[in-house]
């Protein structure tokens, strides 16, 4: 069995999943020198670590995650951002790239605006803070949002960024993928429709073998895919 097939094995809690030399990663635990699944999901090996990518469930934010958020409330010195999580994510005016005067928040971001942000911190009681102050973080003007299961994000990106590169090359759309299961895309209307259909198919069929070839046929794409690196679809 090749490595790609090994990575798509569905496991249940208690399954032994760690081969010799592999370390315990996310969604796993170690006992008596062996690694076991701690949740229902897909076995995934990254480097020296074996992980379990959960099937379904709500996105649980982690510090450093790149996310796509939507502003849902405003205050005089902060915004409340929906990041597709059970936990609210406030963002203070000190965490945006603009100099915002007290009470002037609506001038920069208003309810319904989409943003590319990063989870700054998550404490032990799940208080979440997000930021837009790092390079590349921004307000996402225009375009549209598509929601997928956050557990399907690695498949949406693909090995070495291959799947997201295919979507970009075939549709000529700008595409960002948040680790919280939101995808933002912008381009010509027909191309956005094609990209949206492909994204939904990837979400539905993430465990299918030959999915990349299926998406190529779906998008009528036969060219070479431009390498993207192992990023989140930026």
C-alpha positions as CSV (number, residue, x, y, z in Angstrom):
1,X,0.0,0.0,0.0
2,X,1.5,3.4,-1.0
3,X,1.8,6.3,1.5
4,X,-1.1,8.3,0.0
5,X,-3.5,5.4,0.7
6,X,-2.1,5.0,4.3
7,X,-2.8,8.6,5.0
8,X,-6.6,8.2,4.1
9,X,-7.4,5.3,6.4
10,X,-10.4,6.1,8.7
11,X,-9.6,5.3,12.3
12,X,-11.7,5.2,15.5
13,X,-10.7,5.9,19.1
14,X,-8.4,3.2,20.4
15,X,-7.1,2.0,17.0
16,X,-3.3,1.5,17.0
17,X,-2.0,3.8,14.3
18,X,1.7,4.5,15.1
19,X,4.3,2.6,13.0
20,X,7.8,2.1,14.3
21,X,9.6,5.4,14.8
22,X,6.6,7.7,14.5
23,X,5.8,10.2,17.2
24,X,2.4,11.0,18.7
25,X,0.8,14.0,17.0
26,X,-2.6,15.8,17.3
27,X,-5.7,13.6,17.9
28,X,-3.5,10.7,19.2
29,X,-2.1,9.4,22.5
30,X,0.8,7.2,23.4
31,X,0.7,4.1,25.6
32,X,3.2,1.4,26.3
33,X,5.4,2.8,23.5
34,X,2.6,2.6,20.9
35,X,0.5,5.4,19.3
36,X,-3.4,5.2,19.3
37,X,-6.2,7.3,17.8
38,X,-7.9,9.5,20.3
39,X,-10.8,10.5,18.0
40,X,-12.7,9.4,14.8
41,X,-10.8,10.7,11.8
42,X,-8.3,10.2,9.0
43,X,-4.8,8.8,9.8
44,X,-2.2,11.3,8.5
45,X,1.6,11.2,8.7
46,X,3.6,14.4,8.6
47,X,7.3,14.0,8.9
48,X,8.0,12.0,12.1
49,X,4.5,12.5,13.5
50,X,1.3,10.5,13.0
51,X,-1.9,12.6,13.5
52,X,-5.7,12.0,13.3
53,X,-7.6,14.6,11.3
54,X,-11.1,14.8,12.8
55,X,-14.2,14.0,10.7
56,X,-16.7,16.7,11.3
57,X,-17.2,18.8,14.4
58,X,-16.7,22.5,15.0
59,X,-13.4,24.3,14.4
60,X,-11.4,24.6,17.6
61,X,-9.0,27.6,17.3
62,X,-5.3,27.3,18.0
63,X,-2.7,30.0,18.4
64,X,-1.1,30.7,15.0
65,X,-4.0,29.4,12.8
66,X,-4.7,31.5,9.7
67,X,-8.5,32.0,9.6
68,X,-11.1,33.8,7.5
69,X,-13.4,35.7,9.8
70,X,-16.6,37.8,9.4
71,X,-17.3,40.8,11.5
72,X,-20.6,40.3,13.5
73,X,-20.4,43.1,16.1
74,X,-18.6,46.4,16.6
75,X,-17.7,48.4,19.7
76,X,-15.9,51.7,20.1
77,X,-12.5,50.0,20.4
78,X,-13.0,46.5,19.1
79,X,-14.8,44.1,16.7
80,X,-16.3,40.7,17.4
81,X,-15.3,38.3,14.6
82,X,-17.1,35.0,13.7
83,X,-14.3,32.5,12.9
84,X,-16.7,29.5,12.5
85,X,-16.0,28.3,16.0
86,X,-18.1,27.9,19.2
87,X,-15.9,30.6,20.8
88,X,-16.2,34.4,20.1
89,X,-13.1,36.1,18.7
90,X,-12.7,39.7,19.7
91,X,-10.2,41.9,17.9
92,X,-9.0,45.1,19.5
93,X,-8.1,48.2,17.5
94,X,-4.4,47.6,18.5
95,X,-4.5,44.4,16.4
96,X,-5.3,46.0,13.0
97,X,-2.9,47.7,10.6
98,X,-4.7,51.1,10.8
99,X,-4.6,53.8,13.4
100,X,-8.2,53.7,14.7
101,X,-9.5,56.5,16.9
102,X,-11.9,55.6,19.7
103,X,-15.4,55.2,18.4
104,X,-14.3,55.2,14.8
105,X,-14.2,51.4,14.2
106,X,-17.0,51.4,11.6
107,X,-14.8,53.5,9.3
108,X,-12.4,50.6,8.9
109,X,-14.5,47.4,9.4
110,X,-18.2,47.0,9.6
111,X,-20.7,44.1,10.2
112,X,-20.5,41.6,7.3
113,X,-16.9,42.4,6.3
114,X,-14.7,39.4,5.7
115,X,-11.1,39.4,6.9
116,X,-8.0,37.2,6.6
117,X,-6.7,37.0,10.2
118,X,-4.6,35.0,12.5
119,X,-5.4,33.5,15.9
120,X,-3.2,35.5,18.3
121,X,-3.9,33.6,21.5
122,X,-6.3,31.0,23.1
123,X,-6.3,30.7,26.8
124,X,-7.2,27.7,29.0
125,X,-10.9,28.8,29.1
126,X,-11.1,29.3,25.4
127,X,-10.9,33.1,25.3
128,X,-9.8,33.8,21.8
129,X,-8.0,36.8,20.3
130,X,-7.4,37.4,16.6
131,X,-5.0,39.9,14.9
132,X,-4.6,41.5,11.4
133,X,-1.2,43.0,12.1
134,X,1.0,40.4,10.5
135,X,2.2,40.5,6.9
136,X,-0.5,39.4,4.4
137,X,-3.5,39.8,6.7
138,X,-6.1,42.0,5.3
139,X,-9.7,42.9,4.7
140,X,-11.1,40.7,1.9
141,X,-13.0,43.0,-0.5
142,X,-15.5,41.6,-3.0
143,X,-15.4,37.9,-3.9
144,X,-17.4,35.3,-2.1
145,X,-17.0,32.8,0.8
146,X,-17.5,29.1,0.6
147,X,-17.7,27.0,3.8
148,X,-16.3,23.5,4.0
149,X,-15.6,21.1,6.9
150,X,-12.4,22.4,8.7
151,X,-11.2,18.8,8.8
152,X,-11.1,18.8,4.9
153,X,-8.7,21.8,4.7
154,X,-5.6,19.6,4.3
155,X,-7.2,17.9,1.3
156,X,-8.3,21.3,-0.1
157,X,-4.7,22.5,0.0
158,X,-3.3,19.1,-1.2
159,X,0.2,17.7,-0.8
160,X,2.7,20.5,-1.3
161,X,-0.2,22.9,-2.1
162,X,-1.1,20.8,-5.2
163,X,-4.9,20.9,-5.0
164,X,-5.1,24.7,-4.3
165,X,-2.7,25.3,-7.1
166,X,-4.9,23.3,-9.5
167,X,-7.9,25.3,-8.5
168,X,-6.1,28.6,-9.0
169,X,-4.5,27.6,-12.4
170,X,-7.7,26.1,-13.8
171,X,-10.1,29.0,-12.7
172,X,-7.7,32.0,-12.6
173,X,-9.3,32.9,-9.3
174,X,-7.6,34.3,-6.3
175,X,-8.2,31.9,-3.5
176,X,-7.4,31.9,0.3
177,X,-8.1,28.9,2.5
178,X,-8.6,29.4,6.3
179,X,-7.8,26.7,8.7
180,X,-11.3,27.3,10.1
181,X,-13.0,25.8,7.0
182,X,-13.7,29.0,5.1
183,X,-12.5,29.6,1.6
184,X,-12.5,33.0,-0.1
185,X,-12.3,33.4,-3.8
186,X,-12.4,36.2,-6.3
187,X,-12.4,36.3,-10.1
188,X,-14.7,36.4,-13.1
189,X,-18.2,35.2,-12.2
190,X,-18.2,32.1,-14.4
191,X,-14.8,31.1,-13.0
192,X,-15.9,31.6,-9.4
193,X,-18.9,29.3,-10.1
194,X,-16.6,26.6,-11.4
195,X,-14.2,27.0,-8.5
196,X,-17.1,26.8,-6.0
197,X,-18.4,23.6,-7.6
198,X,-14.9,22.1,-7.4
199,X,-14.5,23.2,-3.8
200,X,-17.8,21.6,-2.8
201,X,-16.8,18.4,-4.6
202,X,-13.5,18.2,-2.7
203,X,-15.4,18.7,0.5
204,X,-17.8,15.9,-0.3
205,X,-15.2,13.4,-1.7
206,X,-12.0,14.2,0.2
207,X,-11.5,10.5,1.0
208,X,-11.8,9.3,-2.6
209,X,-8.8,8.1,-4.5
210,X,-8.1,9.8,-7.8
211,X,-9.8,13.0,-6.6
212,X,-7.2,15.3,-8.2
213,X,-7.8,13.7,-11.6
214,X,-11.6,14.0,-11.1
215,X,-11.2,17.7,-10.3
216,X,-9.0,18.2,-13.4
217,X,-11.7,16.7,-15.6
218,X,-14.4,18.7,-13.8
219,X,-12.5,21.9,-14.6
220,X,-11.4,20.8,-18.1
221,X,-7.8,21.4,-17.1
222,X,-4.9,19.6,-18.8
223,X,-2.0,21.9,-18.1
224,X,0.8,21.6,-15.6
225,X,0.1,22.7,-12.1
226,X,2.1,25.6,-10.7
227,X,3.8,24.6,-7.4
228,X,2.5,26.5,-4.3
229,X,4.5,25.2,-1.5
230,X,3.0,23.9,1.8
231,X,0.9,26.9,2.6
232,X,-2.7,27.6,3.4
233,X,-3.7,28.6,-0.1
234,X,-2.4,32.1,0.0
